[in-house]
Amino acid sequence: MGRTNPTFRDALRAIEERWQDYRRALRNRDQPYFDQLFGYAREHADAAGLLNHSTPHLPALLSIDLEQERRLDEHDERLTELEATLTDGGATDREE
C-alpha cells in the first residue's frame, strides 16, 4: 500500500510552485533569496517529513527559521573572532 499523504518534499515542491507568481514579481536581486529560503526548508526535509504534519507550511517555516538561526550564530562567532583579532592587534601596536 502506498502513502496516503504526499511526502514532505512533494508538499514543499507544491508550496514552492504555488509561490512562483510571487517569485517572478520580486525584483531580480531578491529572487535568489527567495530560492535560498526553500533551500533551507529542503535542508531539513528529513526531519520535517517525520512529522507528517497536516499543514506542511509550518515545518517548512520552522526549518527556514532554524537554518537562519544557525547562520546568525555562525556570523556572531565570526564577528567575535574578528573583533578579538582587531583588539589583540591594536594592543600589540600600542606595546611596540
N, C-alpha and C positions, 0 to 999 in steps of 0.2 A: 504494500500500500504506500502511496505517495504522501507527501506532506500536505496538510490541509491549508496551511498558511505559507505564503511566499517566504523565502529566506530573507534575512535582513539585508543582504546585499541586493537582492531583487527589489525590495521595498525602497532601499536607498537610491537605486538607479531610477525607480519610478518617481521618487521625490525630485531628484535632480532634473529629470525630463520635464516635470511639471513647472519647474522654475526656469526653463530655458528662455522663455519670453522676457522674463525679468533680467536674466543674464545678458541677453542681447541688447536690452535697453540701457545697461550700465555703460559707463564710459570705458573705453578700451583699457585704460590704466587700471580699472577696478576689476575687470573680468578675471585676471589671474588670481586675485584674492578670493573671489567667489569660488573659483575652481579649487583653490587650496583648502577652503573650508570643507568641501566634500571629500577632499583627500584626507583631511584629518578624521572625518567620520569613517572613511574606509579603513584607516589605520586601526580602528578599534571595532571593526565589524564582527570579529570573532566573539569578543566579549558581549557586544550588543545583541548578537544573534542568540546567545544563550538565554536572554530574557524572553524571547518570543513575545515581545510587547505588542499589545493591540494597536498602539499608536507609535509607529517607528520614528516619528519626528522627535520624540523625547529622548530616546537613546542616542539618536544622531546629534542632537544639540548638546547632550552631556559629553559625548565623545569629542565634539569640537571644543567645548569648554575645557575638558581635560587636557587636550593637546595644547591649547593656548596657555593654560596654567603651567604646563611643563616648560613651554618655550619662555614664558616670563621668568620662571625660576632660573633657567639657563642664562638668560640675559642679566638677571640680578647677580648671579655668581660671576659672570664675566665682567660686569661693571665693578664689582667689588675687587676683583683681581686687578683691573686696570687702575682703579683708584689707589690701591695699595702700591702698585708699581710706581705710579706718579709720586706718591707720598714718600716712598723709600728713595726714589731718585732725587727728589727735592732735598731730602735730609742729607744725602751723600754730597750734593753740590754745596751745601752750606758748611759741611765739615771740612771741605778742602780749602 
